[in-house]
Amino acid sequence: MKNRTRITPVKYWLRLVRNLHFKSRTVLLVAGLCAALNLRAQSQNANSQYNADNQYKKPLVEVLNAVESRFQLKIKFTDAQVKDKWVNYADWRFRADADETLANILSPLDLKVNKEKPGLYKLKAYEYYRWEVKDGWAYLDSLALKYHDQASWEQRKAQIRPELYTALFLDPLPAMPASKPIITPKRVMDGYTVENIALEILPGVWINGSIYKPLKIKGKLPVVLSPDGHWDKQRYRADCQIRCAMIAKMGAMAISYDLFGWGESQLQFKYEDHRRSLAQTIQTLGGIRILDYVSSLKETDTNRIGISGGSGGGSHTILMAAMDDRIKLSAPVVAMSSYFYGGCPCESGMPIHQCAGGTNNVELAAMAAPNPQLIVSDGSDWTAHTPQHDFPYLQKLYSYYGEKSKVENVHLPNEKHDFGINKRIALYDFLVKYFHLNAAGLKDKTVKYDERKVTIEKENALYVFGDKGERLPKNAVMGFGQLESLFYSKTGN
C-alpha cells in the first residue's frame, strides 16, 4: 500500500473552496472566516475564564492527561467515564505525591483510582462500601469505645436492632399472605431427601428454595438456613447442593434459598433488579419468612436453628442473626469485614450501617453473642486480615458473657473467595460441635469427610415453577415497578 499524504481539515477546506463557483466560493470563505474568528474568541474566552472567577475549571480528561505527564504514569479510563466531567480549581489540586493528587482531583467527582501496579492506575467509581484496612480498623475501635461490659453492650444491641428494621422499612413487617407453601414431590437420595419450596412473602411475590432432610427422622431436627451468595448458578451450584445434602445426612434440615433477583426470582424480576436498594429489604423479608416457616414445623428443634451463607449470603447471614434472636448459631463465610460493607446493594443498599449513629458488619456480627458463631476467612478478599483485628474484637465481645470460646475463626490464607471443601469442612465440624450432628458415617478411612455419595441434580430439578416458569401463579407480580408499588402500599413507607 502506498503512503498517503495526510490532508488536514484546513487544506481540505481550501481545496474545496478553489473548486467552487466564484459566488459560492465567496460565501464559503466568509463562513469559514467567521467560524475561525468564533473559535478564536471561544478559546480566548476560555483562557480569560481560567481564574478564580471560573473556579480554575478544566475538563477531567485534560487534568488526567496532565497527571500522567507530570508524574510519568498511566491512567486507564474510558471516554464515558470522563465525558462532561470538570474539575474545579484543577491545577490547585496537584501535590508532590501522585496518589494524593489523584485523590484531591477525583474525590469531589465520586471517582477513585485503583493502583494495578507501580505507575499504572485504573479509574473507577467511588466505592462507598470499600475502605482502606486501617480506616476500617480505626472505625471498629471507635465503636468498641461505646461499651465495656455485657450490660453496656446489651444497651448498644437494644439500640441497633430496632433501627435495622426501620432502615429496611420492615417496622412493622408487612402482613404475611394466607397462601400455603408450594412444595414439590419429595426426591429420595442416599441418606437424605430433597423437596423444593416457594413461600409467598408478599401478595404475588415468592421466595424459592430447596429443603434437604435426613432420610430417617428421629426426634426434633436442627435447622440450618443456607442463603446463597453471588456465585454463578446460585443455589443450583454443586457446592451448595453438597453442603445442604451433607448437613441433612448428618441429621439436620438444611434449606437453601434464593437471594432476590437470583434463581427462580428471575421469573418475576430482572437480574439488574437485584442491584436495587430494595433488594436488601425483600431478601431480608424472605429470610424472615423462611425462618417463620421452619419455626412452625413440628419436627423443628427451635433451640437449634442456625444460618450459614457465603459472600453476599454471608452478609445476609450476619444481618439475619443480628435482627432475629430465633437464630441460635451463625456462620458467615468469606463475608465479615470491618473495611468492606458488601459490594452489592443487596448488602448495603439500605442505610443499615447508619443505624444507632453508625455501625459496621463486625459489630453487627457481634450481636449474635453469646450464640456460637464461626467466621470463615481467606487470603484473597476483604477477609484476608480477619485474624489480626476483627476476630479479636469478636472474642472481646464474647468474653463479656464468659463465652469467648464460642466464637471461632477458621482462616485459610492460601484460599480464594468461594465455599470450597475446606470451608465446608469447617462448617460441618462446627455444626457437629454445637448442634450435636452425627458425622461418623460420612468420613472415609483417613477421617476426612466423604462427599462423593451426594447426588448433584440438574438445575431444573430444583425448580418449583417448572422448566419455563409455566407453573408460576397467575397473581405473580411481574417487574420491579409493580413490586415497589406493592411494597410501599403494604408498609405505608
HELIX and SHEET records of a PDB file:
HELIX    1   1 PRO A    9  ARG A   18  1                                  10    
HELIX    2   2 PHE A   22  SER A   48  1                                  27    
HELIX    3   3 ALA A   52  ASN A   54  5                                   3    
HELIX    4   4 LEU A   60  PHE A   71  1                                  12    
HELIX    5   5 ASP A   79  VAL A   82  1                                   4    
HELIX    6   6 ASP A   91  ARG A   93  5                                   3    
HELIX    7   7 ALA A   98  LEU A  106  1                                   9    
HELIX    8   8 SER A  107  LEU A  109  5                                   3    
HELIX    9   9 VAL A  133  ALA A  144  1                                  12    
HELIX   10  10 GLN A  150  ALA A  167  1                                  18    
HELIX   11  11 GLN A  234  TYR A  236  5                                   3    
HELIX   12  12 ALA A  238  LYS A  249  1                                  12    
HELIX   13  13 GLY A  263  LEU A  267  5                                   5    
HELIX   14  14 TYR A  271  ARG A  275  5                                   5    
HELIX   15  15 LEU A  278  SER A  296  1                                  19    
HELIX   16  16 GLY A  312  MET A  323  1                                  12    
HELIX   17  17 PRO A  345  SER A  348  1                                   4    
HELIX   18  18 PRO A  351  GLY A  357  5                                   7    
HELIX   19  19 ASN A  361  ALA A  366  1                                   6    
HELIX   20  20 THR A  386  GLN A  388  5                                   3    
HELIX   21  21 ASP A  390  SER A  399  1                                  10    
HELIX   22  22 LYS A  404  LYS A  406  5                                   3    
HELIX   23  23 ILE A  421  PHE A  435  1                                  15    
HELIX   24  24 ALA A  440  LEU A  442  5                                   3    
HELIX   25  25 GLU A  459  LEU A  462  5                                   4    
HELIX   26  26 PHE A  480  THR A  491  1                                  12    
SHEET    1   A 2 LYS A  58  PRO A  59  0                                        
SHEET    2   A 2 TRP A  86  VAL A  87 -1                                        
SHEET    1   B 3 LYS A  74  LYS A  76  0                                        
SHEET    2   B 3 LEU A 120  ALA A 125  1                                        
SHEET    3   B 3 LEU A 111  LYS A 117 -1                                        
SHEET    1   C 3 ILE A 182  ILE A 183  0                                        
SHEET    2   C 3 TYR A 192  LEU A 202 -1                                        
SHEET    3   C 3 ARG A 187  VAL A 188 -1                                        
SHEET    1   D 7 ILE A 182  ILE A 183  0                                        
SHEET    2   D 7 TYR A 192  LEU A 202 -1                                        
SHEET    3   D 7 VAL A 205  PRO A 214 -1                                        
SHEET    4   D 7 MET A 253  TYR A 257 -1                                        
SHEET    5   D 7 LEU A 221  PRO A 227  1                                        
SHEET    6   D 7 THR A 300  ILE A 307  1                                        
SHEET    7   D 7 LEU A 329  SER A 330  1                                        
SHEET    1   E 2 GLN A 373  ASP A 378  0                                        
SHEET    2   E 2 VAL A 407  LEU A 412  1                                        
END                                                                             
